[in-house]
Amino acid sequence: MEASVRSLRGLDWVNLLMADVKDGVGVYLSVYLLTVRNWQPDEIGLVIAVPGLVGILVQAPAGALIDRTRHKRLLLMAASVVIAVCCLVVVLSAKFYPIFLSQAVVGLTQSVYAPCVAAITLGMVGHALLDKRIGRNESFNHLGNMLAAIIAGLIGRFISYEGIFYFSIFQCVALIVGVLIIQEKDIDHEVARGAGTTTQAPNTAGIKSLFTNRSILVFTIAMALFHLANGAMLPLVGQKMGLLDKENSSLYLSAAIIIAQGVMVFVASFAGRNAENGRKKIMFVAFLLLPVRALLFAFIANPYMLTAIQLLDGLGAGIFGVVSILMIADLSKGTGRFNLLQGVVYSAIGLAAALSSILAGYIVKHFGYATGFVSLAGIAVLGLLFYWFSVPETKDITTEKPLLAPANTDAVQQPVQNELLH
Protein backbone atom coordinates (compact mmCIF):
# COMPACT_ATOMS: atom_id res chain seq x y z
CA MET A 1 0.00 0.00 0.00
CA GLU A 2 1.28 3.43 -0.92
CA ALA A 3 -0.26 6.59 0.48
CA SER A 4 0.14 9.80 -1.48
CA VAL A 5 2.79 12.34 -0.57
CA ARG A 6 0.00 14.83 0.19
CA SER A 7 -1.62 12.52 2.75
CA LEU A 8 1.69 11.70 4.41
CA ARG A 9 2.44 15.42 4.71
CA GLY A 10 -1.01 15.92 6.20
CA LEU A 11 -0.27 13.20 8.74
CA ASP A 12 2.93 15.05 9.67
CA TRP A 13 0.89 18.23 10.17
CA VAL A 14 -1.68 16.47 12.34
CA ASN A 15 1.02 15.01 14.57
CA LEU A 16 2.76 18.39 14.80
CA LEU A 17 -0.39 19.93 16.29
CA MET A 18 -2.14 17.05 18.00
CA ALA A 19 -0.43 16.59 21.36
CA ASP A 20 -0.92 20.11 22.64
CA VAL A 21 -4.49 20.27 21.31
CA LYS A 22 -5.75 16.98 22.70
CA ASP A 23 -4.90 17.85 26.30
CA GLY A 24 -6.70 21.21 26.24
CA VAL A 25 -3.48 23.11 27.21
CA GLY A 26 -2.58 20.37 29.66
CA VAL A 27 -0.05 21.31 32.29
CA TYR A 28 -0.51 25.07 31.83
CA LEU A 29 -3.97 24.73 33.32
CA SER A 30 -2.61 23.66 36.71
CA VAL A 31 -0.24 26.63 36.90
CA TYR A 32 -2.93 29.03 35.67
CA LEU A 33 -5.36 27.88 38.35
CA LEU A 34 -2.68 28.13 41.05
CA THR A 35 -1.08 31.47 40.17
CA VAL A 36 -3.91 33.39 38.48
CA ARG A 37 -7.08 31.92 40.01
CA ASN A 38 -5.45 31.14 43.41
CA TRP A 39 -6.97 27.68 43.70
CA GLN A 40 -5.89 25.12 46.31
CA PRO A 41 -3.70 22.12 45.27
CA ASP A 42 -6.44 19.58 46.01
CA GLU A 43 -8.94 21.48 43.80
CA ILE A 44 -6.37 21.65 41.03
CA GLY A 45 -5.71 17.93 41.43
CA LEU A 46 -9.39 17.13 40.90
CA VAL A 47 -9.64 19.30 37.78
CA ILE A 48 -6.45 17.84 36.31
CA ALA A 49 -7.63 14.31 37.18
CA VAL A 50 -11.14 14.44 35.74
CA PRO A 51 -10.17 14.08 32.03
CA GLY A 52 -8.42 10.84 32.86
CA LEU A 53 -11.31 9.56 34.94
CA VAL A 54 -13.83 10.28 32.19
CA GLY A 55 -11.45 8.79 29.65
CA ILE A 56 -11.55 5.51 31.56
CA LEU A 57 -15.23 5.18 30.75
CA VAL A 58 -15.04 6.11 27.07
CA GLN A 59 -11.58 5.05 25.88
CA ALA A 60 -12.39 1.40 25.13
CA PRO A 61 -15.74 2.18 23.44
CA ALA A 62 -13.95 4.92 21.48
CA GLY A 63 -11.39 2.36 20.30
CA ALA A 64 -14.15 -0.03 19.26
CA LEU A 65 -15.86 2.82 17.38
CA ILE A 66 -12.62 3.70 15.57
CA ASP A 67 -12.22 0.03 14.57
CA ARG A 68 -15.64 0.13 12.95
CA THR A 69 -15.97 3.63 11.51
CA ARG A 70 -14.71 4.88 8.17
CA HIS A 71 -15.10 8.50 9.33
CA LYS A 72 -11.87 8.76 11.30
CA ARG A 73 -10.99 12.17 9.86
CA LEU A 74 -14.40 13.56 10.86
CA LEU A 75 -13.89 12.32 14.43
CA LEU A 76 -10.60 14.22 14.68
CA MET A 77 -12.15 17.44 13.36
CA ALA A 78 -15.17 17.24 15.69
CA ALA A 79 -12.89 16.60 18.67
CA SER A 80 -10.84 19.69 17.83
CA VAL A 81 -13.94 21.90 17.80
CA VAL A 82 -14.95 20.62 21.25
CA ILE A 83 -11.46 21.20 22.69
CA ALA A 84 -11.53 24.79 21.41
CA VAL A 85 -14.82 25.43 23.21
CA CYS A 86 -13.45 23.94 26.45
CA CYS A 87 -10.43 26.26 26.30
CA LEU A 88 -12.80 29.20 25.98
CA VAL A 89 -14.71 28.08 29.09
CA VAL A 90 -11.49 28.08 31.16
CA VAL A 91 -10.80 31.70 30.20
CA LEU A 92 -14.32 33.00 30.70
CA SER A 93 -15.07 31.31 34.04
CA ALA A 94 -13.22 31.44 37.36
CA LYS A 95 -15.55 29.05 39.22
CA PHE A 96 -14.78 25.45 40.04
CA TYR A 97 -17.73 23.64 38.46
CA PRO A 98 -17.70 25.17 34.95
CA ILE A 99 -13.97 24.48 34.64
CA PHE A 100 -14.39 21.02 36.17
CA LEU A 101 -17.14 20.20 33.67
CA SER A 102 -15.12 21.58 30.75
CA GLN A 103 -12.27 19.26 31.65
CA ALA A 104 -14.70 16.35 31.89
CA VAL A 105 -15.67 17.11 28.29
CA VAL A 106 -11.97 17.25 27.40
CA GLY A 107 -11.74 13.73 28.82
CA LEU A 108 -14.58 12.60 26.56
CA THR A 109 -12.96 14.16 23.53
CA GLN A 110 -9.27 13.40 23.96
CA SER A 111 -9.99 9.65 23.90
CA VAL A 112 -10.37 9.99 20.13
CA TYR A 113 -7.00 11.51 19.22
CA ALA A 114 -4.27 8.94 19.91
CA PRO A 115 -6.08 5.79 18.69
CA CYS A 116 -7.55 7.60 15.69
CA VAL A 117 -4.22 8.96 14.48
CA ALA A 118 -2.55 5.58 15.13
CA ALA A 119 -5.31 3.86 13.14
CA ILE A 120 -5.00 6.29 10.24
CA THR A 121 -1.24 5.74 10.29
CA LEU A 122 -1.59 1.96 10.23
CA GLY A 123 -4.20 2.23 7.49
CA MET A 124 -1.85 4.35 5.39
CA VAL A 125 1.47 2.49 5.76
CA GLY A 126 0.62 -1.01 7.05
CA HIS A 127 2.44 -3.14 9.64
CA ALA A 128 5.65 -3.47 7.63
CA LEU A 129 6.45 0.23 7.78
CA LEU A 130 4.76 1.01 11.11
CA ASP A 131 7.96 1.08 13.23
CA LYS A 132 9.59 3.92 11.33
CA ARG A 133 6.34 5.79 10.67
CA ILE A 134 5.35 5.81 14.36
CA GLY A 135 8.83 7.12 15.13
CA ARG A 136 8.25 9.91 12.60
CA ASN A 137 4.79 10.61 14.03
CA GLU A 138 6.18 10.97 17.52
CA SER A 139 9.06 13.15 16.34
CA PHE A 140 6.61 15.59 14.74
CA ASN A 141 4.39 15.32 17.80
CA HIS A 142 7.21 16.35 20.13
CA LEU A 143 8.43 19.05 17.76
CA GLY A 144 4.93 20.52 17.81
CA ASN A 145 4.86 20.42 21.59
CA MET A 146 8.23 22.16 21.73
CA LEU A 147 7.19 24.96 19.36
CA ALA A 148 3.87 25.37 21.17
CA ALA A 149 5.65 25.57 24.52
CA ILE A 150 7.95 28.32 23.22
CA ILE A 151 5.02 30.36 21.95
CA ALA A 152 2.87 29.67 25.03
CA GLY A 153 5.69 30.64 27.38
CA LEU A 154 6.21 33.95 25.61
CA ILE A 155 2.47 34.63 25.55
CA GLY A 156 2.12 33.81 29.26
CA ARG A 157 5.08 35.99 30.23
CA PHE A 158 4.64 39.03 28.01
CA ILE A 159 0.90 39.11 27.21
CA SER A 160 -1.25 37.10 29.63
CA TYR A 161 -1.80 33.55 30.83
CA GLU A 162 -5.26 33.67 29.24
CA GLY A 163 -3.56 34.18 25.89
CA ILE A 164 -2.19 30.63 26.10
CA PHE A 165 -5.75 29.29 25.89
CA TYR A 166 -6.58 31.44 22.88
CA PHE A 167 -3.43 30.12 21.23
CA SER A 168 -4.69 26.59 21.83
CA ILE A 169 -7.95 27.50 20.06
CA PHE A 170 -5.92 28.63 17.05
CA GLN A 171 -4.09 25.28 17.09
CA CYS A 172 -7.43 23.44 17.01
CA VAL A 173 -8.34 25.27 13.80
CA ALA A 174 -4.94 24.49 12.27
CA LEU A 175 -5.33 20.81 13.19
CA ILE A 176 -8.62 20.65 11.30
CA VAL A 177 -6.82 21.99 8.22
CA GLY A 178 -4.18 19.28 8.62
CA VAL A 179 -6.83 16.54 8.78
CA LEU A 180 -8.40 17.81 5.56
CA ILE A 181 -5.04 17.46 3.78
CA ILE A 182 -5.16 13.68 4.36
CA GLN A 183 -7.02 12.01 1.50
CA GLU A 184 -9.67 9.47 2.44
CA LYS A 185 -8.68 7.16 -0.43
CA ASP A 186 -5.23 6.65 1.14
CA ILE A 187 -6.63 5.00 4.30
CA ASP A 188 -7.23 1.23 4.23
CA HIS A 189 -9.77 0.88 7.01
CA GLU A 190 -9.38 -2.89 7.30
CA VAL A 191 -5.65 -2.56 7.89
CA ALA A 192 -6.35 0.44 10.16
CA ARG A 193 -8.15 -1.81 12.63
CA GLY A 194 -5.38 -4.41 12.67
CA ALA A 195 -7.09 -6.85 10.31
CA GLY A 196 -5.50 -8.46 7.27
CA THR A 197 -5.60 -6.87 3.87
CA THR A 198 -8.41 -9.17 2.80
CA THR A 199 -11.82 -7.68 3.34
CA GLN A 200 -14.04 -9.44 5.86
CA ALA A 201 -17.15 -8.48 7.77
CA PRO A 202 -16.11 -6.57 10.90
CA ASN A 203 -15.96 -8.63 14.08
CA THR A 204 -18.00 -7.55 17.05
CA ALA A 205 -15.59 -5.74 19.31
CA GLY A 206 -15.39 -7.10 22.84
CA ILE A 207 -13.26 -6.22 25.84
CA LYS A 208 -13.42 -9.40 27.91
CA SER A 209 -11.54 -11.48 25.34
CA LEU A 210 -8.58 -9.13 25.50
CA PHE A 211 -7.92 -10.13 29.09
CA THR A 212 -7.88 -13.86 28.50
CA ASN A 213 -4.30 -13.36 27.39
CA ARG A 214 -1.57 -12.98 30.01
CA SER A 215 0.76 -10.91 27.83
CA ILE A 216 -1.91 -8.28 27.27
CA LEU A 217 -2.89 -8.22 30.94
CA VAL A 218 0.61 -7.72 32.33
CA PHE A 219 1.47 -5.21 29.61
CA THR A 220 -1.59 -3.13 30.51
CA ILE A 221 -0.75 -3.23 34.24
CA ALA A 222 2.83 -2.16 33.53
CA MET A 223 1.68 0.81 31.41
CA ALA A 224 -0.71 1.84 34.19
CA LEU A 225 2.02 1.69 36.84
CA PHE A 226 4.25 3.88 34.67
CA HIS A 227 1.56 6.57 34.53
CA LEU A 228 0.60 6.22 38.16
CA ALA A 229 4.12 7.44 38.87
CA ASN A 230 4.42 9.86 35.95
CA GLY A 231 0.95 11.40 35.66
CA ALA A 232 1.27 14.05 38.38
CA MET A 233 4.97 14.77 37.99
CA LEU A 234 5.02 17.64 35.50
CA PRO A 235 1.97 19.44 36.99
CA LEU A 236 3.64 19.26 40.42
CA VAL A 237 6.88 20.61 39.01
CA GLY A 238 4.93 23.46 37.42
CA GLN A 239 3.29 24.27 40.75
CA LYS A 240 6.61 24.08 42.58
CA MET A 241 8.23 26.48 40.12
CA GLY A 242 5.21 28.77 40.36
CA LEU A 243 5.70 29.05 44.11
CA LEU A 244 9.45 29.65 43.73
CA ASP A 245 9.05 32.41 41.12
CA LYS A 246 5.46 33.35 40.31
CA GLU A 247 6.32 36.08 37.79
CA ASN A 248 8.42 33.81 35.58
CA SER A 249 6.56 30.54 36.19
CA SER A 250 5.22 30.27 32.64
CA LEU A 251 8.72 30.74 31.22
CA TYR A 252 10.21 28.07 33.51
CA LEU A 253 7.43 25.65 32.71
CA SER A 254 7.70 26.31 29.00
CA ALA A 255 11.48 25.81 29.17
CA ALA A 256 10.95 22.49 30.95
CA ILE A 257 8.55 21.35 28.24
CA ILE A 258 10.81 22.67 25.45
CA ILE A 259 13.82 20.77 26.78
CA ALA A 260 11.86 17.53 27.13
CA GLN A 261 10.15 17.81 23.77
CA GLY A 262 13.37 18.76 22.01
CA VAL A 263 15.02 15.59 23.28
CA MET A 264 11.94 13.54 22.37
CA VAL A 265 12.11 14.65 18.72
CA PHE A 266 15.37 12.73 18.29
CA VAL A 267 14.69 9.94 20.79
CA ALA A 268 11.38 9.03 19.12
CA SER A 269 13.05 8.62 15.74
CA PHE A 270 15.85 6.56 17.32
CA ALA A 271 13.37 4.36 19.22
CA GLY A 272 11.31 3.73 16.09
CA ARG A 273 14.35 2.53 14.13
CA ASN A 274 15.82 0.39 16.93
CA ALA A 275 12.51 -1.14 18.00
CA GLU A 276 12.70 -3.27 14.86
CA ASN A 277 15.18 -5.42 16.81
CA GLY A 278 13.00 -5.77 19.92
CA ARG A 279 10.79 -3.70 22.19
CA LYS A 280 11.34 -4.76 25.80
CA LYS A 281 14.87 -3.53 26.50
CA ILE A 282 14.20 -0.14 24.89
CA MET A 283 11.06 0.37 26.98
CA PHE A 284 12.98 -0.66 30.12
CA VAL A 285 15.10 2.49 29.79
CA ALA A 286 11.94 4.63 30.04
CA PHE A 287 10.92 2.82 33.24
CA LEU A 288 14.43 3.18 34.68
CA LEU A 289 14.57 6.96 34.24
CA LEU A 290 11.26 7.63 35.98
CA PRO A 291 12.24 7.11 39.67
CA VAL A 292 15.52 9.00 39.10
CA ARG A 293 13.60 12.00 37.82
CA ALA A 294 11.11 11.93 40.70
CA LEU A 295 13.84 11.87 43.35
CA LEU A 296 15.68 14.77 41.74
CA PHE A 297 12.48 16.81 41.70
CA ALA A 298 11.94 16.01 45.38
CA PHE A 299 15.19 17.45 46.68
CA ILE A 300 16.01 20.30 44.29
CA ALA A 301 14.44 23.74 44.75
CA ASN A 302 16.29 25.71 42.08
CA PRO A 303 13.95 26.45 39.13
CA TYR A 304 16.84 26.30 36.65
CA MET A 305 17.82 22.83 37.86
CA LEU A 306 14.21 21.67 37.90
CA THR A 307 13.96 22.76 34.29
CA ALA A 308 17.15 20.92 33.30
CA ILE A 309 15.94 17.67 34.89
CA GLN A 310 13.30 17.50 32.16
CA LEU A 311 16.01 16.09 29.91
CA LEU A 312 15.23 12.77 31.59
CA ASP A 313 11.55 13.15 30.73
CA GLY A 314 12.54 13.72 27.13
CA LEU A 315 14.43 10.44 27.04
CA GLY A 316 11.78 8.39 28.82
CA ALA A 317 8.66 9.80 27.19
CA GLY A 318 10.27 9.75 23.75
CA ILE A 319 10.79 6.01 24.10
CA PHE A 320 7.43 5.33 25.72
CA GLY A 321 5.38 7.14 23.07
CA VAL A 322 6.81 5.06 20.24
CA VAL A 323 7.36 1.63 21.78
CA SER A 324 4.01 1.40 23.61
CA ILE A 325 2.11 1.78 20.32
CA LEU A 326 4.32 -0.80 18.63
CA MET A 327 3.78 -3.27 21.47
CA ILE A 328 0.01 -2.80 21.20
CA ALA A 329 0.25 -3.39 17.44
CA ASP A 330 2.30 -6.56 18.09
CA LEU A 331 -0.28 -7.94 20.51
CA SER A 332 -3.25 -7.18 18.23
CA LYS A 333 -1.80 -7.93 14.79
CA GLY A 334 -4.27 -9.75 12.56
CA THR A 335 -7.19 -9.45 14.97
CA GLY A 336 -9.08 -6.41 13.74
CA ARG A 337 -8.96 -5.18 17.34
CA PHE A 338 -5.97 -2.80 17.24
CA ASN A 339 -7.95 0.27 18.24
CA LEU A 340 -10.05 -1.54 20.83
CA LEU A 341 -6.85 -2.75 22.50
CA GLN A 342 -5.47 0.78 22.33
CA GLY A 343 -8.65 1.95 24.03
CA VAL A 344 -8.37 -0.60 26.82
CA VAL A 345 -4.71 0.22 27.47
CA TYR A 346 -5.35 3.97 27.36
CA SER A 347 -8.25 3.52 29.79
CA ALA A 348 -5.87 1.90 32.25
CA ILE A 349 -3.34 4.67 31.64
CA GLY A 350 -6.03 7.32 32.13
CA LEU A 351 -7.14 5.79 35.42
CA ALA A 352 -3.56 5.64 36.63
CA ALA A 353 -2.80 9.23 35.61
CA ALA A 354 -5.98 10.49 37.28
CA LEU A 355 -5.22 8.62 40.49
CA SER A 356 -1.69 9.99 40.33
CA SER A 357 -2.98 13.58 40.30
CA ILE A 358 -5.47 12.96 43.11
CA LEU A 359 -2.95 11.08 45.26
CA ALA A 360 -0.16 13.58 44.67
CA GLY A 361 -2.47 16.54 45.33
CA TYR A 362 -3.49 15.06 48.68
CA ILE A 363 0.08 14.21 49.72
CA VAL A 364 1.42 17.64 48.72
CA LYS A 365 -1.33 19.45 50.61
CA HIS A 366 -0.68 17.55 53.84
CA PHE A 367 3.02 16.63 53.65
CA GLY A 368 4.66 18.91 51.09
CA TYR A 369 6.15 18.63 47.62
CA ALA A 370 9.21 16.58 48.61
CA THR A 371 7.08 13.80 50.09
CA GLY A 372 4.83 13.89 47.05
CA PHE A 373 7.74 13.31 44.66
CA VAL A 374 9.28 10.58 46.84
CA SER A 375 5.94 8.77 46.82
CA LEU A 376 5.87 8.93 43.02
CA ALA A 377 9.44 7.57 42.93
CA GLY A 378 8.39 4.57 45.03
CA ILE A 379 5.56 3.78 42.62
CA ALA A 380 8.01 4.12 39.71
CA VAL A 381 10.36 1.52 41.23
CA LEU A 382 7.43 -0.88 41.66
CA GLY A 383 6.50 -0.39 38.00
CA LEU A 384 10.10 -0.95 36.89
CA LEU A 385 10.33 -4.29 38.68
CA PHE A 386 6.91 -5.45 37.49
CA TYR A 387 7.68 -4.58 33.88
CA TRP A 388 11.03 -6.35 33.77
CA PHE A 389 9.91 -9.58 35.44
CA SER A 390 6.39 -9.86 33.99
CA VAL A 391 6.12 -8.34 30.51
CA PRO A 392 7.43 -10.48 27.62
CA GLU A 393 9.14 -9.33 24.44
CA THR A 394 6.30 -8.65 21.99
CA LYS A 395 8.26 -8.36 18.74
CA ASP A 396 7.18 -11.33 16.57
CA ILE A 397 5.27 -12.83 19.51
CA THR A 398 3.29 -15.81 18.26
CA THR A 399 2.19 -18.12 21.05
CA GLU A 400 0.83 -17.62 24.50
CA LYS A 401 -0.98 -19.83 26.97
CA PRO A 402 -4.31 -18.15 27.73
CA LEU A 403 -5.39 -17.34 31.27
CA LEU A 404 -8.72 -19.04 30.67
CA ALA A 405 -8.45 -22.49 29.13
CA PRO A 406 -10.27 -22.71 25.79
CA ALA A 407 -13.26 -24.97 25.41
CA ASN A 408 -11.52 -26.83 22.57
CA THR A 409 -8.70 -28.85 24.16
CA ASP A 410 -6.98 -29.12 20.80
CA ALA A 411 -6.31 -25.39 20.99
CA VAL A 412 -4.58 -25.13 24.36
CA GLN A 413 -1.91 -22.98 22.75
CA GLN A 414 -2.96 -20.46 20.13
CA PRO A 415 -1.43 -17.38 18.62
CA VAL A 416 -2.08 -14.21 20.57
CA GLN A 417 -3.87 -12.89 17.53
CA ASN A 418 -6.33 -15.81 17.40
CA GLU A 419 -7.20 -15.47 21.08
CA LEU A 420 -8.55 -11.99 20.50
CA LEU A 421 -10.89 -13.13 17.74
CA HIS A 422 -12.92 -15.39 20.02
Residue pairs with C-beta under 8 A, 6 or more apart in sequence:
1 124
1 125
1 126
1 188
1 191
1 197
3 124
3 125
3 186
3 187
4 183
4 186
6 181
6 182
6 183
7 124
7 181
7 182
7 183
7 186
7 187
8 124
9 181
10 178
10 179
10 180
10 181
10 182
10 183
11 117
11 120
11 121
11 124
11 137
11 182
12 136
12 140
13 174
13 177
13 178
13 181
14 76
14 117
14 175
14 178
14 179
14 182
15 117
15 136
15 137
15 138
15 140
15 141
15 144
16 140
16 141
16 143
16 144
16 147
16 178
17 144
17 171
17 174
17 175
17 178
18 113
18 117
18 141
18 144
18 175
19 141
19 142
19 144
19 145
20 26
20 144
20 145
20 148
20 149
20 168
20 171
21 80
21 83
21 113
21 168
21 171
21 172
21 175
22 79
22 83
22 109
22 110
22 113
22 114
23 51
23 106
23 110
24 51
24 83
24 86
24 87
24 90
24 102
24 103
24 106
24 110
24 168
25 32
25 87
25 90
25 152
25 164
25 165
25 168
27 234
27 235
27 238
27 253
27 257
28 152
28 156
28 161
28 164
28 238
28 250
28 253
29 47
29 48
29 90
29 103
30 44
30 47
30 48
30 235
30 238
30 239
31 161
31 238
31 239
31 241
31 242
31 249
31 250
31 253
32 90
32 161
32 164
33 39
33 43
33 44
33 47
33 99
34 41
34 44
34 239
34 242
35 161
35 242
35 246
35 249
36 161
36 162
37 94
39 47
39 96
40 365
41 239
41 361
41 364
41 365
42 361
42 362
42 365
43 96
44 235
44 239
44 361
45 232
45 357
45 358
45 360
45 361
45 362
46 100
46 357
46 358
46 361
47 96
47 99
47 100
47 103
48 103
48 232
48 235
48 357
48 361
49 353
49 354
49 355
49 357
49 358
49 361
50 100
50 103
50 104
50 107
50 354
51 103
51 104
51 106
51 107
51 110
51 350
51 354
52 107
52 231
52 350
52 351
52 352
52 353
52 354
52 357
53 107
53 350
53 351
53 354
54 104
54 107
54 108
55 107
55 108
55 110
55 111
55 346
55 347
55 350
55 354
56 347
56 350
56 351
56 354
57 347
58 107
58 108
58 111
59 111
59 115
59 343
59 344
59 346
59 347
59 350
60 207
60 340
60 343
60 344
60 347
61 343
62 111
62 112
62 115
62 343
63 115
63 205
63 339
63 340
63 341
63 342
63 343
63 344
63 346
64 205
64 339
64 340
64 343
65 75
66 72
66 75
66 112
66 115
66 116
66 119
66 193
66 339
66 343
67 119
67 193
67 194
67 202
67 205
67 336
67 337
67 338
67 339
67 340
68 193
68 202
68 205
69 75
70 189
72 116
72 119
72 120
72 123
72 187
72 189
72 192
73 120
73 179
73 180
73 182
73 184
75 112
75 116
76 112
76 113
76 116
76 117
76 175
76 176
76 179
77 176
77 179
77 180
79 109
79 110
79 112
79 113
80 172
80 173
80 175
80 176
80 179
81 172
81 176
82 105
82 106
82 108
82 109
83 106
83 109
83 110
83 168
83 172
84 168
84 169
84 172
84 173
85 105
86 102
86 103
86 105
86 106
86 109
87 165
87 166
87 168
87 169
87 172
88 165
88 169
89 98
89 99
89 101
89 102
90 99
90 102
90 165
91 162
91 165
91 166
93 99
93 102
107 350
111 343
111 346
111 350
114 342
114 346
115 339
115 342
115 343
115 346
116 339
117 137
118 134
118 325
118 338
118 339
118 342
119 192
119 193
119 338
119 339
120 182
120 187
120 192
121 130
121 133
121 134
121 137
122 130
122 191
122 192
122 194
122 329
122 338
123 187
123 188
123 189
123 191
123 192
124 133
124 186
124 187
124 188
125 133
126 188
126 191
126 197
127 191
127 329
127 333
130 326
130 329
131 272
131 273
131 275
131 276
131 326
132 272
132 273
133 272
134 272
134 322
134 325
134 326
135 268
135 269
135 270
135 271
135 272
135 273
135 275
135 322
136 269
136 272
138 264
138 268
138 269
138 271
138 272
138 318
138 321
138 322
139 264
139 265
139 266
139 268
139 269
141 268
141 321
142 261
142 262
142 264
142 265
142 268
142 314
142 318
142 321
143 261
143 265
145 257
145 261
145 264
146 257
146 258
146 261
146 262
146 265
148 167
148 171
149 254
149 255
149 257
149 258
149 261
150 254
150 258
151 167
152 164
152 167
152 250
152 254
153 250
153 251
153 253
153 254
153 255
153 258
154 254
155 163
155 164
155 167
156 163
156 164
156 250
156 251
156 254
157 248
157 250
157 251
161 250
164 250
188 197
190 196
190 197
190 198
190 199
190 200
190 336
191 197
192 338
192 339
193 202
193 336
193 337
193 338
193 339
194 329
194 332
194 333
194 334
194 335
194 336
194 337
194 338
194 339
194 341
195 334
195 335
195 336
196 334
200 336
202 336
203 335
203 336
203 337
203 421
205 337
205 340
206 340
207 340
207 344
209 419
209 420
209 421
209 422
210 216
210 337
210 340
210 341
210 344
210 420
211 217
211 403
212 402
212 403
212 404
212 419
212 422
213 331
213 400
213 402
213 403
213 416
213 419
213 420
214 400
214 401
214 402
214 403
215 331
215 391
215 392
215 394
215 397
215 400
215 416
216 331
216 341
216 416
217 403
218 386
218 390
218 391
218 392
219 327
219 331
219 345
219 391
219 394
220 344
220 345
220 348
221 348
221 386
221 390
222 287
222 383
222 386
222 387
222 390
222 391
223 324
223 345
223 348
223 349
223 352
224 348
224 349
224 351
224 352
225 352
225 379
225 382
225 383
225 386
225 387
226 286
226 287
226 290
226 320
226 349
226 352
226 380
226 383
226 387
227 349
227 352
227 353
227 356
228 352
228 353
228 355
228 356
228 379
228 383
229 290
229 291
229 294
229 356
229 376
229 377
229 379
229 380
229 383
230 290
230 316
230 353
230 356
230 376
230 380
231 352
231 353
231 354
231 355
231 356
231 357
232 353
232 356
232 357
232 359
232 360
232 361
232 372
232 376
233 293
233 294
233 297
233 313
233 356
233 373
233 376
234 256
234 257
234 313
235 357
236 297
236 360
236 364
236 369
236 372
236 373
237 253
237 256
237 297
237 306
237 310
238 249
238 253
238 256
239 364
239 369
240 297
240 301
240 306
240 369
241 249
241 252
241 253
241 256
241 303
241 306
241 307
242 249
242 253
244 301
244 303
245 252
245 303
248 303
252 303
252 306
252 307
255 307
256 306
256 307
256 310
257 310
259 307
259 308
259 310
259 311
259 314
260 310
260 311
260 313
260 314
260 317
261 314
262 314
263 311
263 313
263 314
263 315
263 318
264 314
264 317
264 318
264 321
265 318
266 318
267 314
267 315
267 318
267 319
268 318
268 319
268 321
268 322
270 318
271 282
271 318
271 319
271 322
271 323
272 322
272 326
274 282
275 282
275 322
275 323
275 326
275 395
276 395
277 395
278 393
278 395
279 323
279 326
279 327
279 330
279 393
279 394
279 395
280 391
280 392
280 393
280 394
282 319
282 323
283 319
283 320
283 323
283 324
283 327
283 387
284 384
284 387
284 388
285 315
285 316
285 319
286 315
286 316
286 317
286 319
286 320
286 323
287 316
287 380
287 383
287 384
287 387
287 388
288 384
289 312
289 313
289 315
289 316
290 316
290 377
290 380
290 383
290 384
291 377
291 378
291 380
291 381
291 384
292 312
293 309
293 312
293 313
293 316
294 373
294 374
294 376
294 377
294 380
295 373
295 374
295 377
296 309
296 312
297 306
297 309
297 373
298 369
298 370
298 371
298 372
298 373
298 374
298 377
299 370
300 306
300 309
324 345
325 342
326 394
327 394
328 338
328 341
328 342
328 345
329 338
330 394
330 395
330 396
330 397
331 341
331 394
331 397
331 416
332 338
332 340
332 341
332 417
332 420
333 417
334 415
334 417
335 341
335 417
335 420
335 421
336 421
337 420
337 421
341 420
356 376
356 379
359 375
360 372
360 375
360 376
363 371
363 372
363 375
364 371
364 372
397 416
398 415
398 416
399 413
399 414
399 415
399 416
400 413
400 414
400 415
400 416
400 419
401 412
401 413
402 414
402 419
405 412
406 412
406 414
406 422
